[in-house]
Amino acid sequence: MDIQTGQVVRPLGALDGLEKQLTCPICLDMFSKPVVILPCQHNLCRGCANDLYESRNPYHFSGGTFRCPTCRFEVVLDRHGVYGLQRNLLVENIIDVYKQQQEKSQTDDPPLKDQDAKQVRCPEHEDEHINIYCVSCQTPTCSMCKVFGQHRDCQVSPLLAVYQSQKAELRAAVELLAAADARVQAEAAQLDRTCQLVRDNGELQRRRLGESLDLLYAVMEERKALLLDRIDREERDKTAALRALQERCRQQLSLSNQLQEKVKQSLQRCGVAELLLAAKQLQQEAQSAVTDQILRPEPGYENMEHLSLDTEQVQVLLRTDPDPPQPESLDLGQSHQQTHTESRFRVNLG
């Protein structure tokens, strides 16, 4: 991308054309730090911008204006002047990288005269150095091979031109590899962050599960205590009622025994007239004792099933996995989707 115009520029080589994009339109030299960015997105050296500003505003006291030398956009400054413009740290960093690459390129590439001293000879013509490149066969060769040898019908180019071209292509390939490495590193960093999120979410779900089960245990214990209290009270009430019936039966037996003893004594001791006088009263008392109703509890009185708690459905719910986990596979080369399923259930214990 053209730093001055913002347009996309097709790369010419490893660093070809970049120096032009880093040239100040005022001093026609590479930007010198600090570099300021104008509201129109063009860049200037701060020193050049200050010179331009002072030339347009020789008697300024606060603020002022000047026009961008690239697009003629009128730049309005506040009381800080050009020092109020924002620095373009990106361009400054690009300049640093460019200078480092220039120094590295000069170190990596030996002078051509040193390379000439290392020229290899043609395997077909031992007295000839390899000095041309066969474009058709994609191999370096010598002039004799082109004139008399196997490459006489091939298209050839100067060796140095092909060398410069392929060197530029290799440098571009290195840059592409470096960019690919940066993307891979960024993806690896993203995977690390995703792994940490998975661990954090796992810890969160474990904590939530513990809290949910603790609450469930508390509800169950509360319900258990309530039902046990109801069972105890009903057991006491029914036992007391049955004991009262038992006591009434004993009293009825005691009265019956007393009446029997009374009748027997009357039969043994009373004379004819005395027995006849007491017989009617004794018969009425005996008849009343025989006809006294014996109270019995209702059928199933001892049953306490209505106080039972049916937990079968709860047990089935707790023992059944509502959503069996499906293994997720990462398909390297294809996009994959992550499905997050959250299952909830509520247990109502009454």
N, C-alpha and C positions, 0 to 999 in steps of 0.2 A: 504494500500500500504506500502511495506517495505521501510522505509526511507533510509536505507543504499543501498539496491540493486535496488529499483525502481520497484520491482515485486509486483503484487497484492496478498495479503495474506488474507485468509478467517478469519474473526473475530472469536475468541474463546469465547468471552464473553464481558462484559461491558468494562473492561480495560485489559483483559487477553492478554498477549503477547505484549502489547504496550511498557512496560518497556524495553523489549528486544530490540525493535526497537530504543529506545532512549538511548542505551548504547554505550559509546565511545569504539571503538576497541583497543584503546591504554591503557587507564586507567581502562577499564572494569567497569566503573561506569556511572551513568546517566550523559549525557552531562552537563557541567558547562558553564555558559555564560561567554563570548560570544562564540557562535557556528559558525564556518566558514564552507562554502561549497566549496569543491574542484572542479576543472574543470570536473572531472569525476562524479560529482553529489553526492559523498559521503561526510559525515560530520565528523568533528573532533572538540574537544574542542580547542580553540585557544591556550591555554597553552600547551596542548599535541602536537599540530601541531608545536608550536615553539620549544619544546624540541626535536621533531623528526628532525626538520629543522637544529637546531644547532648541533645535533649529526652527521648529514650528511655533514655539512659545518662548521667545527670548526674555520676555518680561513677566513671566508667570509668577504668581504668588501662591496659588492653590489650584490644583487640577489643570486641565488642558486637554487638547486633542491632537491627534496626528493620524495620517492615513497609512493603512497597511501597504507596504511596497509591492505585495503580490496581487492583492485583489482590490485595493483602493478602498477598503472598508474603513470608515471613520471610527477610530478608537477613542473613547472618552475616558479620561483618567480622573481619579479623585485626588485628594490632597497629598497622597503618598506618591504620586507620579508613577513611573514605571516600576517602582518597588511595590506597588499595589497589585501588579500583574502576577498571576499564578505561575510558578515554575513548572516546566514540563520535565518531570523526573524521568518519564519514559524515554524521551529523546536523549537525555543525558546518559541514561544507562545504555542505550543503543550505541552512543558514541564511544563509551568505555569498551563495550564488547567489540565494536568495529576495530578500535585501535589494538586491542588484544589479538584479534584475529589477524590483523595486518602484521603485527610483530611475529606471531606464530607462523604465518605463511612465509615470511622472509627467512625464518629459521628452518622450516621444514623443506623449502625448495632451494636446493643448491644452485648456484649460478650456472647458466647454460654452458659457460666455458669449462666448468668442472664436469658437467655432464658429458660434454664433447670428449673429454679425456677418457670417459668410461664407455665410449661407443663400442658396441660389439660388432664382430665381423660376420659377413654372410656365410652360412654353412656351405653354400654352393660355389661361392667365389671368395676364396680366402683372402684375397688382396683388397676386397671391397668392404667398406663399412655399410652397415644398414642405414640408409638415409631416406627411404621413401616408405610409404604405407600402401599396401594393396587393399583398396576398399572392397573389391569383389571377393577376395579370399579372407579378408579380415585378419591380415597378418603383416608385420613389417618385413621389408625386403630391401634389396639394393638396386641400383640403377642398371647393372648388368642383367639382372633377372628380368627387368622390364624390357630391355632392348633385345636380349638374345635368349632369355630363359623362359621359365614356365609362366611368368606373369606378363608376357609381351602383349597379350590380348585383354588384359585386365585394366580396370580403372584404378589409378593411383592418385595419391595426394602427398603433399610434403609431410615429412615425418613430424616436423615441429608443429604444424597446424593441427594434425590429428592428436599429437601429444597434448597440446593446450586444450583441445576440445574434450578429450577423454579425461584429462585431469579435472577440468571443470565439472564434467558429469560425475566423476568419482567424488569430488567434494560435495556436489549436490546430494549424492547418495548418502554420504556421511551425515550431512545435515538432516536428510530424511530419517536416517536411522536414529540420530539424536532426538529428533522430534517424536519418533515412534517410542523411543525409550522414555521420553518425558510423559507421553500418554500412558504407557504401561505403568510407570511409577505413580502417576496420578490415580490410575485404576486400582493399583495395589493399595495405595493409601485409602481410597474409598472403601475397598474390601476390609481393611483394618478397622475403619470406622463402623462399617456394617457389622463386623464381628463383635465389636464392643457394644453396639446397640442390641445385638442378639443376646449377649451376656446380661446386659442391663435389663432387658425385657424378661429374660428367664428369671432373674432374681426378683423382679417385680411380681411376676406371676406366682413364684413360690411364696412370697410374702402374702399376697392376696389369698392364695389357697389356704395358707395357715390361718389367716384371720377368719376366713369364711368357715373353715371347719371348727375353729375354736368357738365361733358364734353358734354353729350348729350343735356342738356339744353342750353349750350352755342352755340352749333352748330345750334340748332333749333331757338334760338333768332337771331343769325346771318342770317340764311336763311329767317326768318320772316322779318327782316329789309330790306334785299335785295329785296324780293318780294313786300313789301309795297312801296319801292322806285320805282320799275318798274310800279306798278299800278298807283301811283301818276303821274309819267311822262306821261304814256299813256293817263290817264284821262285828263291831261292838254293839250296834243297835240290834242286829238280828240275834246275836247271842243273848243279849239282855231280854229280848222278847221271848225267846225260847225258854230261858230260865224262869221267867214269870209264869209261862204255861206249865212248866214242871212243878213249880211251887203250888199252883192251883190244883194240879192233879194230886199232889201229896195231901193237900188240905181235903180234897174230895174223898180220898181213900181213908183219911183219918176220921172224917164224919161218918162214912159208911161203916167203918169198924166199930165206932162208938154206938151207932144205931143197932148194929147186929148184936153187940154185947147187951145192949139195953133190952132188945126183944128176947134174947135167950134168958136173961135174968127174970123177965116178966113171966115167961113160960114156966120157969122153975119155981118161983116164989109166990106168984099171985094165985089167989083162989079163983073159983069159977066166976063169981060176981065181979071181983076186982079186975080179972083179966078181960071180961067182956066190956067193962067200963073203959079200959085202956087200949083195947084192941083197935078201935077205929082210929084213934090218934096215931098209934104205932104204924098202922097200915098207910095212913096218909104220909107220914114221915118217910117210910120206906119207898112209897111210890114216888115221892118228890126226889129222893136220892137217886133212884134208878133213872128217872127221866131228866136229871140234870145234864145239860149239853156239855159234851167234852170238846173243848176248843182245840183245833188242829191248825197248823200253818198251811198256807196255800200250797198247792203242788208246785214244785220247783222253787220253793221259798229259799232253799239253800244255794240256789244257783246265783253266781256272781259274774256271769259271762258278759253282762252289759258293761262291766268295768274293764274289760280287756281292750288292748290296743292292737289293731291290725297294722303291722309294719311290713307286711309282705311286699306291697308296692314300693315302699321306700327302700327296702333291701334290694329289690330288682333294679330300681333306679340307680342306687349307689354302686351296685356291682356291674352294671352294664355300661360300657364305654359308649357315650352318645355319639362320638365322632372318632372312630379309630384313626390314629395318625397315619397319614400317607407319606412315604419317604419322598423327599424332594431331591431331584437330581439336577445338577448344573450341566447343561448342554453347552460345551465349549464350542462356540461358533454360531449358536442360535440363541436368541433372546429367550429368557424364561420369566415366568410370572410367579410371584410369591402369593400364596393364598393364606390369608390369616383368618382362622375360624375360632370364634370364641363361643363356647357352649356354657349356658347357665341353666340351673334348675333350682327350684324352690321346694323345700320339704315342709309340708304343713302337718304338724303333729296335733292338730286339734285346736 
